Amino acid sequence: MEPIKARTANAFKMSLEAGDLVIEFGNVVQPEAALGAAAVAVTDRVTLPLDAGRRLLLWLDDCMKPHVAALQAEEAKALPPSQAAAAARPGQVPVRPPANEAGDRAAQLLRMVGDLGIPYQYERSFRICQRALLANRFLLTVNAGDIPGDSAERTLEICDRLRMPRAAREAAEANFAMAKCVHFGFEADADSIIGKLYLERAVPGEEAARAGAAREPVLLHLAFKWDLMKDAAVTTRYWWHPGLSAAEIEHRLAHVYRDGPQASLEIAKAALELTKGRVAAERLQYLEVEEVENARRSFDLNLYNAKLEVKDMQQLLHRMREHFGVRPGQVQALYDQIKAQTLGHLAGGVHRNGEDFFNVYYGVVGLPHFHGQFR
């Protein structure tokens, strides 16, 4: 093992590349001419998964908090005497802009799941809907059996810190024994911050075979979703239809969109078409979604077995953008970051607000890196 080399840097640059946080460190090189532009000689380049980057930012902030007063006093020394006293007064000069609750809550969830000390999967997604592209969404998945101690208690402690409503908590606790896997979900937009807990069953092979033969669905996920900023919560059931052929999946999609936009139906069918020649349709996991509290009617099609990348659906993303009236540059900026990522799920249909939508899941990774089959 090589010894750690200490370096000093006085400049850095942060960027997103293929969904990872890239930080470059270096030192400013003064120009020879007085009017020349200064340059930076880069000495180190660090690449972090996005969730690790969020945790880094959170811990940097925590490390700085005890030194805020001293830093303010030091900065005040460079000001005129008339301004120095006010600048050094605690609370007068913010060290950073006001807190972003959505960002803080996302970082909090990432930290709490990481603190379980067990392997987990991290999957990102974005929603495209009427005049909006919402990319602050992710799922964290753990094996229930890996959770140390009382797995139900540890899971619900995390939900408690995200203000899970009591009724939802009690229902999750009553049903926790069904869970082979636990998914923690997060999404946020300008008006809401949504916490999610999914309990995923391990469906016995015999039950799946019987359901497939009878063309009947089986419950795969029981999910609880709540808004941290509003008094709103729903219970979502995900019904798996095992062993459907491509024609049968198209028939189910037509049922989902029976009184919805046909443009979205055609996009969903085109996504299914992408898998032809790559994997048998029977190996694609097709789910339908319902919520008793509202008229949501949607589907989730797992595409991982087709081994597609996001760039394989570039034309479909263009069709989605046009259908929903989203600015081209907004979609292109996200696409450029994630186009090489593995394409995961496509969800769509009519959401609980009565409008159609698509969710695109991508780039699932296991953290920390580990060997053996997960889930």
C-alpha angles and dihedrals in degrees: 000000000000117000117254113261117216116223133181121218130181099183136046141171128206126202142158116244122177089339095308128112110242120195121188120195127196148128132271113252111210114226120244093229118063093233096043121114117255117242134202124232105213114220104169138024121196125190119200132180108250095251091051088050091053091051090049091054091048093051093045088056092049091049092052097049097080090053100048096103094048092049092050090051092050092050091048091062090073093054129087113268091252091061102031098078093052093045093052094048111109113259096014099100116041114221089211137003119285114293119278102222094197092053092044092050092049091050090046092055092047090050095047094051090045089052090061084077095221134111115276138176122237118204126178128204144172133212123219116194140139106340092331140100111192114191103163094099134112145154128220116199129195134173107252090221092058094059107107120237119354100001095199092049094047092048094049091047087063091048091048090058087054090053098251108189116253096242091052091046093052091049092048091049092049092052100036094104089071092064121107089164132023122211121197111201134195134183134160141181135168093290107032148030113208125200119195138191120190123191110201121201126219096230110211114240092239092054092048091049093050092047091048093050091048093041089234127138127242127208110257105163132027108192135188118202128182139173114238091201100045139038094256134119137159138190114225127198122199114203118201119213103201124212101004119168120229090259091051092049090051089051091052091048090053088053091052090051095038092128098014136092111306090207089067091047090055091049091051091049090048090054089054089049089059090068096058112115090016103070138353112262089234088068092057113093109230118192134179122208132215138176119193091207094065146007097272111151116175147135138225120208116192108215101173094107089059090064094222127159127221090252089063089071097044093121091049090052088053090052091049091050092052093045093052097037096238119162112264095227092054093056093041093054091055093041092054089057098047107026093109094049122108113266110236123170133356114205126180148136132101114340128213090269090059095251127115121247146164128224117198117198120196150157103034111190134180118236128227095023110255141164130244133042116314119210 
